[in-house]
């Protein structure tokens, strides 16, 4: 057994996969755990009302972040993974992706800023919403798709850790009263912008790539080709992010704060799933025969972790300061939804999309998101936070079950042909 493990570790591809996993794990866990560390402090110092204002602002930004992402974390990653040995082609993919994202950013800001200035509920916390635009700029510029594609996440992990630690320290040092809540989006935005700029310097200097001119025709073609994956990435906001958004708009900023804090706990699991899925995606594109082993052991691991979190969640709630009616019930429903979304990550992202079935995934996503969007208002209006959690679960259940259905259908067809 030990000799087999040693042989696997000596294998170049396996070794690189493990390096990518731990690099991306550190990156994602830093992004999730450090905000989680500040959560009890923010709720205590700012109060649930002001923290809820931050959650509501983040939910508004999420719509436009999905627009600027445009599915590039999958489409650009897939292109780069296929052409990683061709420097000229990599420069072209890098350039067209960045330039297209800049067009999307300008469009998003042109729509977002007037909304912030005109909607009364947003004008109450005007500075917070405007400073959140810095985060949108930084996230748009962040080239995670490139490092995923070349399977070299280690370059930015240390830099990201330094920036995020600085952000966290800044929260504890600078935020001392409820009126300091504007500092949170400012620090968050600056941290994203700094790490993004340094990441591009690494790409140009270490990978010897060039930023070349890409015309508007190529930008339009890139948008057209990536549209199915954009729909796949954006449409879930119709039930996922809209639920957060409507909780704040209908039930108030305090409810948005409690609901956001509860989802932050579940987010720890979501980040872990994102790490594994992100690392596995380019690997499974090259080694499709490894999918069965990956899916089997990963689903067992996720089930075990979820059960553990269900057992200890009340202790976590006590530490953070989460206490409201039906808090455990809301958490149980969100965990059930998370398990469904893991099926979606495994069978949609790492099976269907890796094999080019983008339109099938788009169809599943549209159906799930449309149903979730339609149900969001009546469920939240009638059942409050329980309704919000249930709405998220319904959408995620459709995503997970639909992905598994098409996986079985396509996989059985492949086996029959062979």
C-alpha angles and dihedrals in degrees: 000000000000091000090053091052091049091050091051092049091051089055108102096220094046091047091050090047091054091047090051092048095053093042093050090040091057091045096050096039091051089052091050105032099046093054086045089054091053093045098088090045094049094048091049098044102034098032125231092278096059092039087053089055089057091049091050091049091050091051091054091050091050091070092057094040087059089052094051093043089054091181092294091136084071107025098042091040090054093049093047092047089055096047101032093126094054111080094188093052091045091054090051094049091045093049098045091047095050094044092047090050090052091055089050090049093053090048091049094050091047089058099034102051095055090048090054092048096046106041110084095212090055093045089062088070098026098150092051092053094046092049090050086067087072088062090051090052093049095047091048091054095045107108100206089140090064096052091045091052095051089039093233107122094146094085094069101031096084093043091049091049092053093048094046092047089051089050092050093047088048091055092054094044102041106032107076105140140028092262090060092072091107088068091068097066091040093056092042093052095046091050092054093047094050095049091046094053093047090048091056090049088055092050093051098041103034100034095036094229126154130218102232131187115270118190128225091256091060090046090053091048091050090051092047095049093045095046097100091053091044089056088046091054100035104041095064085069086070089074106011104047094023088062091058090043095050092045087061096041096044105029099029138248094292092058089046088054095051093043091047092050091051091049089049089065091051088046089072088067092042091055091051089051090048091052094052094042093047093051095042095048100074091035093053090047087064098035107035092163090069093065098093093054092045095050095045099052096035094055091049090051093049092050091053094048092048093052090050092052091049089056097049101032096103091059089052091049091052092052094048096042099245109155124145139124113301092000093150093045091052089050094050091052092049091050090052088052091049091055089053092050090053087061087052092051093047100042102029106034100030099034114021099032094039087057095046101259092134095141093054090053089047090054093051091047094049093050094047094044095046092052091046092048093050092048097043100083099043093044094049093041092050104034105021117209092354088058091049092052092045091052091054090048093051093051093046092046091056090048093050098042093043092051092050092048093055092042090057092045095050095038093052089050091053092049091048092052092049 
